[in-house]
Amino acid sequence: MTCPSELVWPTAATGYRRSEITAVISPSMGGSDAAWERATEQVLRWGVKTASGFSVDSPNPVSLGDRVLVTAHFFGFRVLEPVEVVSVVKEPDRVGFAYRTLPGHPVSGEEAFIVHRSAEQVSLTIRSLTGPAPQQPWRLLYPALLVLQKAVRRRYLRALR
């Protein structure tokens, strides 16, 4: 649903809050090629999540069909987030993946992390579709989770800089 291989995100399924944000990744020493190599390697190894305070139970690069347990660490609490990788893209100027939430996740939906480049600019785009989880207490906490999600997205955008 988040279509990481698409340059323009088509209209998404109804019933979800849609978000798409992009930030430029600052080139490190070595210029944009070095920034591209570093960012694409990191994104395919869950680096956006881990650099944002999450832990991931897989040391392997993302692969279509992987079921992974992501653990969020907030305010001294641990929240388990089971997910499944539903799309992986590896193109010369676009690399990333999308995962969908599985039962037990605090929200329902899909999220994509996409590194892309044009000319000398390397960018990270985050796409997400978010809906309330079907189970309690998460369903009741959904409005608070949306506020927390905005803060997490800001962390994501800083993760590969």
Buried (B, 14 or more C-beta within 10 A) or exposed (E): BBBBBEEEBEEBEEEBBBBBBEBEBEBEEEEBEEBBEBBBBBBBBBBBBBBBEBEBEBEEBBEEEBEBBBBBEEEEEEBEBBBBBBBBBEEEEBBBBBBBBBEEBBBBBBBBBBBBBEEEEBBBBBBBBBBBBEEEEBBEBBEEBBEBBEEBBEBBBEBBE
